[in-house]
Amino acid sequence: MDENSLSTLIRDHRRILLFTGAGISTGSGISDFRGPNGIWKTRRPVYYQDFMTSEAARIEHWEYKLEGWEGFRQAKPNAAHQAVARLENAGKTELLVTQNIDGLHTEAGTSAELLVEVHGTNRRVECQSCGDLTDPEQHFEAFRKHREPPVCKCGGFLKPATISFGQPLRENDMRRASDAAGDADMVIALGTTLTVNPAATIPLIAAQRGVPYVIINRGETDHDGLSCVTLRLEGDVVELFPPAVEEALALDEK
């Protein structure tokens, strides 16, 4: 099977589960996390328990987030994000589940009703006590000036609203993703090594029901070679996926 087969599969299915990872955003200038040159290989993560119990760990975490904030703030959706939004507009999306924290799917036009950000988002700061969500800019600016980790008006610790190592995923997010995987008639994984569990189990829930499973990624994935994979395309998601979507939607109109 090839890219033409992908267009046909997209044309023929109307409840597509999309599962995206860092590879869809590298074309927008967001650094990869778990790829061959990913950030995770060069920087020790701050674990959630340490964040909650150590002032030094909170400072370290905010310093790490501050380093990348300007890049996140300036990044814009690329053609792959826009192609994903095009599928929703065409009525073909069951749900979009993303591991990314950059908020680019939302900016590209994906609706909140059809989006699950399983690892949270950098576009909000969350109080770990009361759950209040606020705009990050004010907190990054205060930390830049004083190098003191910000706290909420309730006294709780503030943290960018991403899921840290050792922090459980949100139950509602995983439930929505699992339900969609149970209803989808096709699943497409875009730009992900499929190594981070339990998130990476979501495409398999759909694929193991026998629906078509497509993987597009530059580099190996943990699902390569599985019998449930229908089509595996090697390469840049931004180059391969948008043309396939446009062709599929054009075929659908005939």
Secondary structure, DSSP 4 states (H G I P E B T S, - for coil): --HHHHHHHHHH-SSEEEEE-GGGTGGGTPPPSSSTT-GGGTSPPPPHHHHHH-HHHHHHHHHHHHHHHHHHHH----HHHHHHHHHHHTT-EEEEEE---S-HHHHHT--GGGEEETTEEEEEEEETTT--EE-HHHHHHHHHHH----B-TTSPBEEEEEPPTTPPPPHHHHHHHHHHHHH-SEEEEES----STTTTHHHHHHHTTT--EEEEESS--TTTT-TT--EEEES-HHHHHHHHHHHHHHHHH-
